């Protein structure tokens, strides 16, 4: 963890962190980041973490399997505004080794340390060609190992 993120009160230890900056196109009529943008940032952070774990789309295509979103849950706690840096932490908190995976997210204002959002995404493994749910390969079960323990998530 970098010196910059050391003082942040992360919900769980050792998050994978992706940083974004609030750009003009993210701002809505209320002059803060539009709600949909946060969901986009969650998806981008999950994908960046997956790639860091060695599972990019080429790896997915090789085994004709992929993890796709089944459900999102977002709790908006504070606004972010143009020019601010947002740190997005993610953890894998559920993986049944068969079909389902859960990620949790926390978005934090990099300057103030205030938590802006907490969220989660549930994923399911699919056969890329058919789009149907299918058992995840052992490679996925191993790479997507739990990075935080949350009661009820596994």
N, C-alpha and C positions, 0 to 999 in steps of 0.2 A: 504494500500500500504506500502510495506516495506521501510525502510530507504534507501536501495540500489536503489530502483526504483523511489524514490521521485524526484530526479533531472532530470529524463528523460523527454524529451518533447514528451509525448504521443499525438497522434492525437486527441484522445477523452478521457474524464475522466474515471477513475476507470476501467481499462482493467482487464480481467481475464488473468493472466500471467502464461505461461509455460516456463521453462528454459531448454535449451539443451546445450551440449558442442560439439563443432566440433571435430569429431573423425577422425582417419586416413582413414577409409573407406568412409568418406564423401568427400574426396578431389579428384579433377579431375586432368587432365594433366596440367592445368593452375595453379595448386597449390592453388586453393581456393575451397570453397564448391560448389559442382556440383548443377546446377539449379534444378534438380529433387529432391534433398534433401530438398530444401525449401518447395516444394509442400508437401512432406511427413511430414515435421514439421507442416505445416498448418493443415493437416488432423489430426495429433496426438493432436494438441492443441484444435481443435474443439471437438474432442472426449473427451479429459480430461475435457473441460468445460461442455460438455453435462453430463458427469458423475457427476460432481460437482453440477449440477442442479437437480440431481436425475433421470436422464434418461440414464441409462446404457443399455446394450443389453438385459438384463433380463426384464427391463421395456418395451423395444420395443417389445420383444417377447410376453409379457403378453397381449398386445393389437394388436398384429400382424401388427404393423405399424413401420416405420422407416424413418429417414431423410437421403436421399442420394444426392450426388453431381450431379448437373446438369451442372454447369459451374464454371471454375476458371479463375481468372485474376490476373496476377503477374507483378509487376513492380520492377525490380532489380535495386537498387540504389548504392550499394557498396558491396564489397566482404567480406566474412569471411574466416578465415584460421584456420588450425588445432590448437586445444588447446583453442580457444576463446570460451567464454560463450555468448550465444545468448538468449535474452529475447523475447518471442513471446507474444504479446498482442492481444487479440481478443475481439470483441464486436458484439452483435447481433444488426444489424441496420435495419433489415426489417423482418416483419412477418405479412403476410396477414391474419393469423388465419385460413386459409383454406388449402392452398397447398404449399406456398412458404415461404422460409426463406433465409435471407442474413446475412453473417458474413463478417466483415472486419478484417484485420490482419495488424500488424506492427511488424517487426522484428528489434531489436536494439542490437548493440554490447554492452554488459553489462559493459565493461570497459570504452569505449569512449563515449557512448551515441549516436553514429552515427546510423541513420536509414539505415538498409541494404535492406529492402524490404517493400513494401506495396502491399497488395493483398486483394482479396475478393473471396468468394465462395457463389454460389447460390445453395440452396438445395430444393428438392421437397419431399413431403411426399409420401411414397409408402405403398402398402399392401405387406408385406414381402413374403407371399405365392405366390402371382401372379406376383409381380414386377411391378404392374401397379400403376400409380398415383392415389391417393385417398385423401379425406379430412383428415386433421390432427385431432386427438382427442383433446378434450378440454384441457386435461392434457398437451399436447405438446404446444398448443397455450399459456397456462399460464406459463409453465416452461421456454419457449423460449421467454420471454418478452424482449422488446427492452432494451438494455443497453447503447445505444448511438443514438442520433438523427442525421441522415444524410439526407439532402434533396434529394428526388428522390429514396431513398432506400426502403421506405415502401409502 
